[in-house]
Amino acid sequence: MAYAILAAFCTYFCMYAFRKPFAAATFEGALFLGTQVELKTAIVISQIIGYAISKYIGIKVCSEVTPGRRVAMLIGLILWAEASLVLYGMVPDNLKVVAIFLNGLPLGMVWGLVVWYLEGRRTSELLLAGLSCSYIVSSGVVKDAGRAIMEGTVGQWWKAVPVIGSPISGWMQSVSEGWMPAVTGLHFLPLFLFSVWMLHQLPRPNSEDIEARVEREPMRQAQRMEFIRRFGFGLLLLCVAYFFLTAYRDFRDNYQVELFDELGYPYQENKAIISKAETLVMFGVMGALALLNLIKDNRWGLIGTFTVMAGGTVLMGVGTLLFDTKQISGFWWMTLVGLGSYLAYVPYGSVLFDRLIASTRVAGTAVFAIYLADAIGYTGSVGVQLSKDLLGGDVSRLGFFKGFTYFMAVLGVVCLISSCVYLLRREKQKIPPAGDVVDESAAV
């Protein structure tokens, strides 16, 4: 179990070195093609669009991929992303929007390929909790690494490495905002390749896993449509919440540098503040999800998952209220809303649909439902990013974020509780296993 968590954690952690380091750059004062849209906003939105398209593609590709193709796909997707970052460094600022779109296009499918190795096991909650922690902490770490690369301090990391340390530390002086993402990705590429090899050594779920959680198989179109038909309204409520929750999480993630600056924590004086906040969030989320593994009954496990998610949205609202009344500092507010948002967000990509599949005993994969929600969620992220600059241009990012937090707290509680009640009622109706043909005339 420890081996599986380490392999999955490192694989997805390294993926973020190809996705998020660009967010460490500010492009201060630069506008996209002379419009009201800031250049950084345009770059962020462009990558999200590519990432969202990748999620739509992943609904089919990731739910149907066979075990033998996973390694080649993982490596191919990352090499595509790194080549796009090289292009990002070569082109003028306005054309970086195109390069970062190409970067996002493959990366959205990495999550599903990694989840395939971990779902359907008796310890899936622990394994998926460990995997989920990777993107909570990695985003802050790669941004700090990107900042260090731009400032030329990253060379200090290599001085202790025998033989190659001195040449690299001498070469790595300072890097421009444009080339920093590609250089950051190259630093993490060897570890990514080794982690993928580790991941592929994991054995398939055994007979006891299958008995407890159902065998996971590629999900064809007929089974996907039946799943949607049976749980449609509950999935709709989940997707509405996820639509805004993904936008919220992405806004906080992409603009943490600016938000901390507005809160009175300038980066030059607080160079590791993002990593500190996200590390606290990581341990909180991992602890909550690990506790779900203690619940063996899948129905109660599903209820426990919804409880954690709804509790996260409540924490977002309470934390913001405490900050507004000056009961906590800006650092602890960012930490609390980060913890709350990730408690609600992380189960979508991990334990929520794994428990639902196990409860209904449907032969298929949770990856399908994860990607259905992800595709809709990242579509919402694009809309919210644009609305900030086009409709609320005079509002500071901090003011916009605070209002968004209150909205998300209310909407999240309503949608999650309603969806839980609906799915628990539908959960009792079992879906026919993959390949079964239902004789409707006999049923009548």
Secondary structure by P-SEA (a helix, b strand, c coil): caaaaaaaaaaaaaaaaaccccccccccccccccccccaaaaaaaaaaaaaaaaaaaaccccccccccaaaaaaaaaaaaaaaaaaaaacccccaaaaaaaaaaccccaaaaaaaaacccccaaaaaaaaaaaaaaaaaaaaaaaaaaaaaccccccccccccaaaaaaaacccccccaaaaaaaaaaaaaaaaaaaaaaacccccaaaaaaccccccccaaaaaaaaaaaaaaaaaaaaaaaaaaaaaaaaaacaaaaaaaaccccccccaaaaaaaaaaaaaaaaaaaaaaacccaaaaaaaaaaaaaaaaaaaaaaaaaaaaccccaaaaaaaaaaaaaaacccccccaaaaaaaaacccccaaaaaaaaaaaaaaaaaaaaaaaaaccccccaaaaaaaaaaaaaaaaaaaaaaaaaaaaaacccccccccccccccccc
